[in-house]
Amino acid sequence: MSRVVRVARAGLHHWEEPCLSGTRGSGTVFFSGCRLRCAFCQNQEISRQGRGWNLEIPRLAEVFRELEEQGAHNLNLVTPTHFAESIREALALARPSIPVVWNSSGYETVDLVARVAPWVDIFLPDFKYASPGLAARYSAREDYSETARAAIQAMREATGPALFDEEGLLARGTVVRHLVLPGNLPNTLAALDFLATLPAGTPVSIMAQYTPVGDLAAFPELNRTLTSEEYEQVLDYLDGLPDLDGWVQDLQSADARFIPTFDGSGLGDVGPCTSEGSVLGALSGG
Ligand code: SF4
């Protein structure tokens, strides 16, 4: 991507994991575009349709500074991978004193992880698919699983174990998210098996917020939220993996009330956007 970054929203977000949201909120910056094109993307208005506003690097640095001034517990870079170099330049202009969070899809090279690790305090990757077939079906990336496994291991190696401050806020570490998709229990159980192999001190976050968005005619199994029976099976399986630590979302999180609006808020006087629409999402992540 160019050195002009594209951003859809910046602001305090209160629906991340408790160790990130704290009491004042996580300082999220939602970047437009994404290296994946997941069929079920909750943020497809910005990830696939490109809704957003162009910012020069100095203005991005100001946005970072403003979030810290508003009291953000951390600077949460959402779907940042394709703008890594521009973000590095912005951080060189305005390095916040709060932790920097790399909130990504997990579909990243080990080389990319090594390049961003010096200025990232917290990696917050997804591990979406353990199954290459499912990754091919929903994201056209059959190599997602092996790529993300290597990236996550590199992230964990770079940060070391999770470190929390005296208020219980995450100061450093790697937290891995997994979104449970309806009708795909074997993929989730296999993903949990992988997460259980990570070193101690790698918390996981199991997400139940999936909500159908957009045209899913080709994927009818995704055209509903999770059932309580499905989610119970996931939680029962988790009970059998005592080495896994972290958070599980309530099933009630699959609710449009938690959705941020991608309206350019927090970016300053940015003028009209070049694409329009609305979006569903809850936790910030890619
Ligand atoms: S779900 Fe995440 S990784 Fe997939 S297209 Fe959306 S933002 Fe990108």
Residues whose N, C-alpha, C, O or C-beta is under 5 A from the ligand:
A	BS01	SF4	C34 L36 R37 C38 C41 Q42 S47 S105 G285 G286
